[in-house]
Structures are given as C-alpha cells and as structure tokens.
Amino acid sequence: MLSDRITAAGTMTDAFGRLRTSTPLTLFDSSHRFADNGLWVTSNTAGTTYNFVTNSSMINLNVGTGINQEIIRETTKVFSYQPGKSLLVLTTFIMETPKAGLRQRVGYFGAENGIYLENDGTTNYLVLRTYTSGMLNETRVAQSNWNIDKFDGTGYSSQGNISSGHITGLDVSKAQILWFDVEWLGVGDVRCGFAVDGALKVAHIFHHDNIISSGPYMTTASLPLRYEIKNTAATANSSTMHQICSSIMSEGGYELRGLQQAIQIPITTPRTLTTGGTFYPIISIRLKSARLDAIVILTALSILGVAAGNYCWKVVATGTTTGGTWVSAGADSGVEYNISGTSFSGGRTLASGFFNASNQTTTSIDILKEALFKFQLERNSLTTTPYELSLIVAGDGNNKSVYASMDWEEITR
C-alpha cells in the first residue's frame, strides 16, 4: 500500500513512492561463476593482489600490512539514471574484520560523486559524495546517526520507525546485501540499507528537497559500481575483502531519449579490404577523454558490400584500431570516431554474422531493445582510458570493398 511509503522506511514502493509491481529493466548484473567476468577494471599498488575464487564465485581483494597499500575495483560502464525512474542498486560483499589502519568501501560511486558504505576500522558510515562545487565534498553519517534504522537492535530510529530489531550489531565482516535507491532529479532522496531475511530494510535516507539551496546534491546519478580496500596506516596483519555480486535496475523500465548521432563511410570512397580473410576496422567509436562518464549506446549498423562475394562482420568491444584519424563527432558530443583505420587487434566480440553482396542487397543489423546496454561504450576511469567499439569486416577475396554506417545514442546530454 502507498501508506507504507509514509513511514519513510517502507520499501514496498520505489524511490518515487510507486508500488514495486512493474518489471524492472536490468541495466547491469555482475557475477563471477567461472572467472573474473571482465566487466570491471582494477588498480592495485605494490604488495597487493586480487584473485578469482572458483568454488566461491567471487573476487578476493588482498592487501598486505604496509601503509597506502590499496585496491580499487570499478565497472567499465556507468549506469544510466533516467529522470522520473527509480534506480535500484544492489551489491554484495564480505569485508575484512575491521581493525585499526584499514579502510573499506563498497557502493555506487566514482572518484567525484556517489553513495557508499565505509568502514574505517572502528565505525560504519553511509557517505554521500559530491563534486557540484568543483571540489570533492562528502556527507559522512556514522551508524549511530542513521536516521531510520541504526541496525543495532535498539528497535526504533530517530524518526520513530520500527527497526530491524533482531540485528544486534551490523557486522560487515559477514555477508551483506547493500542496496540504494535513487530519486535524483538533482534534489531527490537517496535511500540506503541492507537486505534482511529477504526484505529490503532502510538504514538512512539522505533528504534534499526543500532543504538544499545551492543546486543538485551531486553532479549526476549515472555512476559506476566500486569496491575499495586501503591501509590508511600500517596494519597488524594482511586483509582481504570479498567482492561477490551486483545488479542495477531501472524500476519501471527504460526509454532511450538521448541525442541521435551517426557516422558513415563516404559514398565516393568505400573502404577496401586489401587481403582476403583479414578483418579491417571500418568504423570505430570511443568516448572523448574529457567525457569518460558519458553514456553512449550503439543502436544500429548497416553494411553494403560493393563487390560480389561473401563477407563476415563483427562488432568488437575493447579492441585497438591502428592508423587512421580520430575525429570529434561534434562539440556537444561525447564521442570521437575513426573511419580510416588500417588494422585491428584484440577485443571481445559482442555480435557477428555473414552477408553475401550484390548490387541489389545490403545488410542491416538490428539490435534488440533488451540488449542495448550490452553495446554501451566502456572506459577505464582508473587510467582515464576510453575503450573502442568497432565494426570490423573481412571479405573472402582480395580488394573487396564495403560501405557501412553506425548509429548511436548519447543519453548524457
């Protein structure tokens, strides 16, 4: 019932007070069944390691005892918050037993904005990070000050709502399901909590409407997932954080409403595939280095073979185009493209197929709506490196020629 929303801790409703009855659209999910799934990038200092644990389907983040030893794991994508839709974030972990000198963080955040849970060795905090002033600022709320449920078994919060009660002390060294839902619009609430016995329980709400006067509470709600473990001082012994599973959902579906963009091979100069059986980059796109948190999704492809014969195409992520020139897709665009690359290597194939060319045929490649976010541009924000998304083509003989076009949508505009 909507009356459940009145308690502020009611989670039968989403961040906008709507009953959670509609099918959510999963923007991202991450689990590690047979290997590190390749959806994350890692930065780690000397003396640290990270490893996949086969039988536990998780990643261990291991630091030694030295000061400033650190591991950061972050997704290669940021996730699209759509105004008016509740964004639900769930992520699971087991932290190292808290101790002096050890800081651990898990949440929906990047270097400048976001929400996360932190243990600094003695205290649990829920933290709201913002860069709206051009400088990093954080609102840090200690567990004893959480305004809905302190998760300490006291039974009531400062707002008079019934506590989870039976939780006599939140133990972050035990398995936890951390969740947030975001009602952004620049000024909405952020609810933070934990799943308890199959139910979402609210620990703290960051309130902003009718409170803040300086502008949005954070620059954007389109953010990555992130895990961090760091020795802020020398520790008595080594430490391990366990990264398990994550999911992000847009509650009530998702509609693409961004800036439509496209690039194509000029009609007067088709691309020549010099050597038969060799894949050549026809069109490659990537994020501009100044807009690594932009959300850009490939929405359509079209290919035309000039000479009769058989062709194979692939859409490849995180590969490398050699040669050619990278060109801005426009001053307002977060994308640059290359339609003159000479060779290609690496990457992982997202889609592939064959076509047979004649003067009367062309090949259009439809991308299912449900799969759109599979074709989102990626980046490594830890090294400020954009990753390519490329259409590559091979012909069955020498000197075949093709035309192609690529459409994409820029959601962050």
Secondary structure, DSSP 8 states (H G I E B T S, - for coil): -THHHHTS---SB-TTS-BTTS--EEEEEE--SSS--SSEEEEE-TT-EEEEEGGGTEEEEEE-SSTT-EEEEEESS-B---TTSEEEEEEEEE-----TTEEEEEEEE-SSSEEEEEE-SS-EEEEEEE-TTSS-EEEEEEGGG-SS--SSS-SB-TT--B---S-SS--TTS-EEEEEEE--TTT--EEEEEEETTEEEEEEEE--TTT--SS-SSS-S-B-EEEEEEESS--SS-EEEEEEEEEEEEET-----SEEEEEE--TTS-EEE-STT--EEEEEEEE-GGGTT--EEEEEEEEEESSSEEEEEEEEEEEEEESS--EES-TT-SEEEES---EEEEEEEEEEEEEEE-TT--EEEE--GGGGGGGB--EETTTTEE--EEEEEEESSTTEEEEEEEEEEE---
